[in-house]
């Protein structure tokens, strides 16, 4: 197995991705756009939660969304109801978004008409780890039905995220989810990580998360101003 | 982005994996071992279901298990209670098992003392698609809490599997899972695919699935005999 050569080629690609992500980040800051991304397993409830968050954050500022999937445009169609400025990125067999895909998707958008850009990555707890998309803030999601052990099993993705969200809290009881253990596991992998508990169904935590995202916008703006 | 070179290197690796998987398959058949693998999202309930299946199939024949994860040996520790011949393969940052990892894990095992070998892949609906592990039968799992759209969003993994299992059926009601739509989506991606409905918690479907796996053992043996 010719692994070393693959590793070398991958490192090269990652380096190019990082350079592009850095230039995207500068563009976002210059245009005053806060960029927030979401990674998780397939089916952990990213899109349903995003619908709620987009609606809430969208009451105050101009929002837009990019959604990654291997196939279908279903998620973009759903998000478009609350955020007309939404675009689907279909990746084919690629298990993550990269900075180049984000750049291409933005081509015909006027960034200075957007305040917060939400990026929903492909459902995958491994591949997205290594790809910087130029975002300011990356959330990793873990649903209450997936089990408490995911942070221990996928430590890298928790390490590359800035905050965690436990979704589907309405199903925690039925799934016998041990919330305390989940928090302990997250903290053991990433001590001090901020964790939100959310249910898109009951609305639990949506306000708190939306306010947090808004507050980051101010942080990011003052950082740029300095 | 130097994609063509990456594609070429990946194709090379896949070709080498296929050759090794083919020789593994021959070894398994010669030793009379049926090999069954399971792929799914993280947290779809593979290990809990496998515990039940191993116990049931293990009443009649000699079972063994290989379990893939990026990190931790938790799953092997769980399965070892029902199948003492269990080994964890920790893949680090690699998002799937490959034939080489399977071959290495088997090094100190006597294959002719095993009747059915179960392989639990890393939780991932993308990467495992392309890697033949020398198995006779590949199951793709979809939990009732993940949503009905997963077959449409991850068509390749459904296409490389021989049968599907809908897990966590006990949570279908609470999650408002549309079972009929899930079946329709599976059939639209892979017409004629056999689908099992299972709950490791209530025991639903465990007997049927265990009997099916046993029956495949006879099919595989008669194929080798011919």
Boltz contact constraints between the chains, C-beta under 6 A:
constraints:
  - contact:
      token1: [A, 1]
      token2: [B, 16]
      max_distance: 6.0
  - contact:
      token1: [A, 1]
      token2: [B, 100]
      max_distance: 6.0
  - contact:
      token1: [A, 5]
      token2: [B, 9]
      max_distance: 6.0
  - contact:
      token1: [A, 6]
      token2: [B, 9]
      max_distance: 6.0
  - contact:
      token1: [A, 9]
      token2: [B, 5]
      max_distance: 6.0
  - contact:
      token1: [A, 9]
      token2: [B, 6]
      max_distance: 6.0
  - contact:
      token1: [A, 9]
      token2: [B, 9]
      max_distance: 6.0
  - contact:
      token1: [A, 16]
      token2: [B, 1]
      max_distance: 6.0
  - contact:
      token1: [A, 41]
      token2: [B, 41]
      max_distance: 6.0
  - contact:
      token1: [A, 41]
      token2: [B, 42]
      max_distance: 6.0
  - contact:
      token1: [A, 41]
      token2: [B, 43]
      max_distance: 6.0
  - contact:
      token1: [A, 42]
      token2: [B, 41]
      max_distance: 6.0
  - contact:
      token1: [A, 42]
      token2: [B, 125]
      max_distance: 6.0
  - contact:
      token1: [A, 42]
      token2: [B, 150]
      max_distance: 6.0
  - contact:
      token1: [A, 43]
      token2: [B, 41]
      max_distance: 6.0
  - contact:
      token1: [A, 43]
      token2: [B, 146]
      max_distance: 6.0
  - contact:
      token1: [A, 43]
      token2: [B, 147]
      max_distance: 6.0
  - contact:
      token1: [A, 43]
      token2: [B, 150]
      max_distance: 6.0
  - contact:
      token1: [A, 69]
      token2: [B, 153]
      max_distance: 6.0
  - contact:
      token1: [A, 71]
      token2: [B, 153]
      max_distance: 6.0
  - contact:
      token1: [A, 71]
      token2: [B, 155]
      max_distance: 6.0
  - contact:
      token1: [A, 72]
      token2: [B, 152]
      max_distance: 6.0
  - contact:
      token1: [A, 72]
      token2: [B, 153]
      max_distance: 6.0
  - contact:
      token1: [A, 95]
      token2: [B, 126]
      max_distance: 6.0
  - contact:
      token1: [A, 95]
      token2: [B, 127]
      max_distance: 6.0
  - contact:
      token1: [A, 124]
      token2: [B, 126]
      max_distance: 6.0
  - contact:
      token1: [A, 125]
      token2: [B, 42]
      max_distance: 6.0
  - contact:
      token1: [A, 126]
      token2: [B, 95]
      max_distance: 6.0
  - contact:
      token1: [A, 126]
      token2: [B, 124]
      max_distance: 6.0
  - contact:
      token1: [A, 127]
      token2: [B, 95]
      max_distance: 6.0
  - contact:
      token1: [A, 145]
      token2: [B, 145]
      max_distance: 6.0
  - contact:
      token1: [A, 146]
      token2: [B, 43]
      max_distance: 6.0
  - contact:
      token1: [A, 147]
      token2: [B, 43]
      max_distance: 6.0
  - contact:
      token1: [A, 150]
      token2: [B, 42]
      max_distance: 6.0
  - contact:
      token1: [A, 150]
      token2: [B, 43]
      max_distance: 6.0
  - contact:
      token1: [A, 152]
      token2: [B, 72]
      max_distance: 6.0
  - contact:
      token1: [A, 153]
      token2: [B, 69]
      max_distance: 6.0
  - contact:
      token1: [A, 153]
      token2: [B, 71]
      max_distance: 6.0
  - contact:
      token1: [A, 153]
      token2: [B, 72]
      max_distance: 6.0
  - contact:
      token1: [A, 155]
      token2: [B, 71]
      max_distance: 6.0
  - contact:
      token1: [A, 171]
      token2: [B, 174]
      max_distance: 6.0
  - contact:
      token1: [A, 174]
      token2: [B, 171]
      max_distance: 6.0
  - contact:
      token1: [A, 174]
      token2: [B, 174]
      max_distance: 6.0
